[in-house]
């Protein structure tokens, strides 16, 4: 007998529909959960990697300063420092002054060839026999004056972990003569590590290249000095990879914690460290996925509620429907209840869920859309998606929707959604189509995209002024020339050098100089067109690209505006103003050259003609003194550059010769190893030359020694920058700049020093030649 009520095949169909719906909903939730899990992990890897790279830069700067300080001390060693008490007393006073001024140092000591401390900033160390100390034996085994020796961490007698940086002292006959060493103050490095921790469960560490742990922040004194170089550890895998940076997840050897770890090796090329340092940033994996786990629990509970509710509803109807009409009514009622529960899930989901047709018209949206967009749901319902998109994103979105009409799923597609206040939010979409409808889940990723854009800006813009840096300048300059070739237009290049900027730095300090540079950069940017490019390439030099010129006179109009902008008074503090001028050189494509290199050299030459002609003016490049398209390398030293001190003049000639050799190697495209060798030779000789001048100034009590030494430090920094920028293009321009750098220093700093020494010699106070 057939039971009165609902036909059996109807019940089977409903159970089948319920099962399929449960499976589809479970699959969607699993897919969204997995995608979010991957996104959380990738975002955290990027954050850790960025913080490790930032830590690398800050610690490398500290090591560079200490290494340079040790080199300067070694270069200034007085005769007889090993035995003369007055020389040792002088060294001890200098060490104490340096340690009190440099917060990153605990002690500075100098040891003779036997390992005896003949001078130290710490009185208790002076006179001790330290030949058994590892940092002394490390240098003595293979003394090299160019190497910065990084000693492994050790525990001091005061119970403090420290490391040493040392340089070898070589005697006149090339023999090992001693060691100059500095121990690091861990407090400063702890401050650096603490500053990059962006969450309470993040820790940062610094380890020696041999694997010994130096510091861990927050402090874990029980594991300081632990050897990390064990098989399978993050440290070992990172060092074996040979890569500068690495990231991974697993159990940390030192702390036995499950962590996501980013490592970065610190070993700058110019420091020539015998051992690297390794910085690590790590975060607890459980904390990383805590928010994700909480969301998944909510989703699972809602899903379980829906499944259980649906099962109970169908079971109840199966047992209690007796009559066909009553069964139909109860079926409709229960379907309505199920729809309400599904609606509840739709309402509480943190993601922005929607249903629309293939033309982009919204039929249904959940409340998350109102929170993100700022529009009431009534406004968005029946509206078309494209009406709210950024104009630049419409075509790409239409193409994605076209793919959906072919049954292709869309994943991680981004566009910009307009809010009522006129701002845009970045939206990431995951969508699939079923028949004529599109089912989509979206998420606001504006914060992530802005972080990515900020990282891009940092890579291609000057950090002080925010202007394009050299890398971005060359890209835009090349594009402007390519566009001019196609459109048969001209491109103007203005090389601007500020007049009187050095005097501002010397008189008011570098903070005032930075304020002037930022003010001039802002004025220049406001003066030119939106299509023009204002770039800062270092120091007080600016390059300005003027694309699509019809006549060279248009460049002259811009130059006059720039001169007027530069000359205005500039407030560098609440009660202090100063002013600068500008000298501008102009070259025009294709009148003065057809490539970036030739145009840069031409504009640079015109700028120096402008400066020599009275400053605060502009000059177009004049091709008449030069050959067709080549600007020959001049003999850069002549009689006006003679200082009158034999040793200085001889060293200037050797410097000029090294610059010429390096330029010839680059022009002949010799291998990188040869070019690196020549550059290191030029850098090392320049350091030696500056040490010679410092010794003369100290010996004869030159009143301008502070300014002169400050110029030396700045020029060495610029010389390092030349090497890093040689691969970016404009080699001829860089070498021309390098030659001007050398000549200008001779005229502005060395000539007054030579006159002072000559006056001393004529008065009988000095016997210097």
LINVENPE-V350802 format. One line per field, one symbol per residue. phi: phi as a letter, one per 20 degrees, with the letter a starting at -180 (. if undefined). psi: psi as a letter, one per 30 degrees, with the letter a starting at -180 (. if undefined). A space follows every 50 residues. Layout:
BEGIN
phi = ???
psi = ???
END
This chain:
BEGIN
phi = .effpffgffffffffffffffffffffffffffffffffffffgfffff fffffgfffffffffffffffffffdgfgmffcfffffffffffffffff edfedebcccdefenefeabfdgfegnfedfefffffgfffbfbfeeeed fffbeffemdfbccdccfddffenefdqcdcceeeffffffffffefdbf eecccccffeoffecccffcffdfnfeeedgnfgfffffffmefcbbacr efffdldececdcbedbgffflffcedcdccccffffgdfffffffffff ffffffffffffffffffededdgffffffgffffffffffffffgfeff fedbcbefenefdbcegfffffendffffffmeegffdefgfdfffffff fffffemffdcledbddfefenecdfdddcbbdcmedddcccbfdgffff fffffffffccfffdmfgefffgfffffffffffffelddcdcdddcfen ffffffedofffffffffffffffffeeffeecdcddplddcccddflee bgffffffffffffffeffcedafcccbbccbdcdccceefdqdcfffff ffffffffffffepmlbcbffdegfdfgcddffeffdcffefendgffff ffffgffffffffffffelffffffffffffffffffffffffffffffd lffefffffffgfffffffffgffefeeomffffffffffgffffffedf ffffffffffffenebdff
psi = kkkkbkkefeeeeeeeeeeeeeeeeeeeeeeeeeeeeeeeeeeeeeeeee eeeeeeeeeeeeeeeeeeeeeeeefgklkgffekeeeeeeeeeeeeeeef fjfgkelklkkaffgkjfklfjefekfljgffkefeeeeeeikjffkjkj llklklfggkkllkklkkkklfgglkfakklkkkjfeefeeeeefgjglf gklklkllfffkkekkjlkiffgkfkjfilkfleeeeeeffgleklklka kkeefhkjlkkkkkkjikeffhkfkllkkkkkkkeeeegeeeeeeeeeee eeeeeeeeeeeeeeeeeeffjekeeeeeeeeeeeeeeeeeeeeeeeefkf ljklkllffgkkekklffeeeeffkkfeeekflkeffglkeffeeeeeee eeeefggklkkhkklkkklfgflkkkkkkkllkjbglkkkklkjgeeeee eeeeeeeefgkkfefglkaeeeeeeeeeeeeeeeeeghllkkkkjkkkkg eeeeeeeflfeeeeeeeeeeeeeeefellfflkjkkgkbhkkkkkjlhkf kffeeeeeeeeeeeeeflkkkfafgkllllakkkkklkkgeglgleeeee eeeeeeeeeeefgflhllkkkjfefladfkjljljfkaefgkfgjeeeee eeeeeeeeeeeeeeeeeghlleeeeeeeeeeeeeeeeeeeeeeeeeeeeg hkfgeeeeeeeeeeeeeeeeeeeffffflheeeeeeeeeeeeeeeeefee eeeeeeeeeeeffgfkgk.
END
